[in-house]
Amino acid sequence: MNSILKSISLAVILLLIYNCSNDDALTSTGNTDEYFKYTVNNGVERVFDSQAKGWFTSNTNSVYQKFFFRAGAETASGSSPIIDGSFTFQDFSTFTSTTNFGWGVSDGVTSNFYFTDIFAGNMFISSTTNLPSTPIMCTVTAHPVIVGDYIEFTFSGDYIDALDPTIQGYVEGEGRVLREMDQ
C-alpha cells in the first residue's frame, strides 16, 4: 500500500512540475499592432501580444513623470502572464522628443526605462549600486504624443539583476504599445 501511495505521490509531483514548466510557454496570437517581446542571452523569444496598453501619469507631487505600459500573453494552460514597464522622465515634452533612453544611466531623478517579467523570473530592474559597464539602450521610433498613438521602441544591452547581481546577461527586444487614457 505504501509503495502504491508513494508511486501516486511521485506521479502527481511530476505532473505538477511538468504542468508548471509548460505554463512558461507563451503562445503568440500573431498580433502585430500591440506587443512586447524580448530574448535573454539570445534564447527563446518571449512574446506578449494578446494586448499591450500604455498610459501617461503626470505625478503632480513629484519631480518626475512616467509612461507605464503593460503587455499580456497567452499560454497553452490558459494562464495570462504579463510584463510591466515604464519610461521615467522629468516632463512629457522631453519624453515625446527623446529618441534614446539609457536604462541603468540615472540623471539622479529617473532610471529612464525598465520592465519586469516576474512570470519568467526575469526582474530587469536597474540598480544604483550594480550597473553593467554599458547600459541597455532603448530607442523610441514612434512617440505616443496623444491618446490613441502608439509608442514603438527597440532595446538591447547588458544587464545585471538588481536583486541578484550574480545574474547577468544580454537582453534585447521591441515593443509597440497603444497609449490609452492618462491616469
Secondary structure by P-SEA (a helix, b strand, c coil): caaaaaaaaaaaaaaaaaaaaacccccccccccccccccccccbbbbcccbbbbbbbcccccccccbbbbbbbbcccccccccccbbbcccaaaaaaccccccccccccccccccccccccccccccccccccccbbbbbccccccccbbbbbcbbbbbcccccccbbbbbbbcbbbbbcccc
